[in-house]
Amino acid sequence: MDKLNEIDRKVDDLEKKINEMYEDFESSKKKQKLGFSDLVQELIGAMIIALPFSLTEEVWELAKRLSFLRVLVVYLITVITVFLFIKYSKLQNWEHQNVLGFIPLRLITSLSISFFISLLFLTLFGVYPDMIKDFPTLLKASLLVSIFAVIGSLGVDVAK
């Protein structure tokens, strides 16, 4: 009779563990909303990539030599690529939070954070006004650096 009770207890323990695992699995499938921790991760990712690119003379020279239209075209290509990545990737279980019905909120936050971090680093390290003398070139350089920073921003957010 003791063996039967012990087997019965083990079966109950196994059933509890299976139920716990199932609940954990179900909770992991819930859609994740954009939260403060996601914004911090985007910030960290943007900072990691923006730092070295902000201090790279090639980026400053590109900003000086390229027209504003060309920089905007390259930036627009990046925005479209990031939009498609966020919209159609299956890497994260992100809830679709859209602004105006079709613009992913993560696209807006990632692009904004990346741009402002790039602008901050270019001014913080004295690139502007020491190396870059005018404001339009600073904007172009910020856009060029943020093209790379947005990759870091989303990369860290996806990697969590």
C-alpha positions in Angstrom: 0.0 0.0 0.0 2.9 2.4 0.7 4.3 1.9 -2.8 0.9 2.7 -4.3 0.7 5.9 -2.2 4.2 6.9 -3.2 3.4 6.4 -6.9 0.2 8.4 -6.4 2.1 11.2 -4.8 4.7 11.2 -7.6 2.0 11.3 -10.2 0.5 14.3 -8.4 3.9 16.0 -8.3 4.4 15.4 -12.0 0.9 16.8 -12.7 1.7 20.0 -10.8 5.0 20.4 -12.6 3.4 19.9 -16.0 0.7 22.5 -15.1 3.3 25.0 -14.0 5.2 24.5 -17.2 2.0 24.9 -19.2 1.2 28.1 -17.4 4.7 29.5 -18.0 4.4 28.6 -21.7 1.0 30.3 -22.0 2.2 33.4 -20.2 5.2 33.6 -22.5 2.9 33.7 -25.5 1.1 36.9 -24.3 1.9 39.9 -26.4 4.4 42.3 -24.9 3.5 45.9 -24.8 6.2 48.6 -25.2 7.3 49.5 -21.6 9.9 51.5 -19.8 12.4 48.6 -19.9 12.0 48.4 -23.7 12.7 52.1 -24.0 15.8 51.7 -21.8 17.0 48.8 -24.0 16.5 50.9 -27.1 18.4 53.7 -25.5 21.3 51.4 -24.6 21.4 49.8 -28.0 21.4 53.2 -29.7 24.2 54.5 -27.4 26.4 51.4 -28.1 26.3 52.0 -31.8 26.1 55.8 -32.0 29.2 56.3 -29.9 31.8 55.0 -32.3 30.0 56.3 -35.4 29.8 59.8 -33.8 33.5 59.9 -33.4 34.3 58.7 -37.0 35.6 61.3 -39.4 34.2 59.5 -42.4 30.7 60.2 -41.1 31.4 63.9 -40.7 32.9 64.1 -44.2 29.9 62.3 -45.7 27.6 64.7 -43.9 29.6 67.6 -45.4 29.7 66.3 -48.9 26.3 64.6 -49.4 23.3 66.7 -50.2 20.5 66.8 -47.7 18.3 65.0 -50.2 20.7 62.1 -50.5 21.0 61.8 -46.7 17.2 61.8 -46.5 16.9 59.1 -49.2 19.3 56.8 -47.3 17.5 57.6 -44.1 14.1 56.8 -45.7 15.4 53.5 -47.0 16.5 52.7 -43.4 13.0 53.7 -42.1 11.3 51.5 -44.6 13.6 48.5 -43.7 13.0 49.0 -40.0 9.3 49.3 -40.6 9.2 46.0 -42.5 11.4 44.3 -39.9 9.1 45.4 -37.0 5.9 44.7 -39.0 6.7 41.2 -40.3 9.5 39.7 -38.1 8.5 36.9 -35.9 11.5 37.4 -33.6 9.5 39.0 -30.7 6.1 38.5 -29.4 5.4 42.3 -29.6 1.9 43.5 -29.4 1.1 45.6 -32.4 0.8 49.1 -31.0 0.3 51.5 -33.9 0.1 55.2 -34.2 -2.4 56.5 -36.8 -3.4 53.0 -37.3 -0.4 51.8 -39.2 2.9 53.2 -37.9 4.4 50.9 -35.2 5.1 52.6 -31.9 8.5 50.8 -31.7 9.5 52.4 -35.0 8.8 55.9 -33.7 10.5 55.3 -30.4 13.6 53.6 -31.9 14.0 56.2 -34.6 13.5 59.1 -32.1 15.9 57.7 -29.5 18.5 56.9 -32.1 18.4 60.4 -33.7 18.5 62.2 -30.4 21.3 60.1 -29.0 23.3 60.7 -32.3 22.7 64.4 -32.0 23.6 64.4 -28.3 26.9 62.5 -28.9 27.9 64.7 -31.8 27.5 67.8 -29.6 28.7 66.2 -26.4 32.0 65.2 -27.9 32.6 68.5 -29.5 32.2 67.3 -33.1 29.8 70.2 -33.4 31.0 73.0 -33.5 34.7 72.0 -33.7 34.6 69.7 -36.7 31.2 70.4 -38.1 30.6 74.1 -38.3 27.0 74.5 -39.5 23.7 73.3 -38.2 22.5 71.6 -41.5 25.6 69.5 -41.6 25.0 68.6 -38.0 21.5 67.4 -38.9 22.9 65.3 -41.8 25.6 63.8 -39.6 22.9 63.0 -36.9 20.8 61.3 -39.5 23.7 59.3 -40.8 24.8 58.2 -37.3 21.2 57.3 -36.4 21.0 55.0 -39.4 23.4 52.8 -37.6 22.1 53.5 -34.1 18.6 52.4 -34.9 20.0 48.9 -35.7 21.6 48.8 -32.3 18.5 50.1 -30.7 16.3 47.4 -32.1 19.0 44.7 -31.8 19.2 45.1 -28.0 15.4 45.3 -27.8 15.0 42.1 -29.8 17.8 40.3 -27.9 16.1 40.4 -24.5 
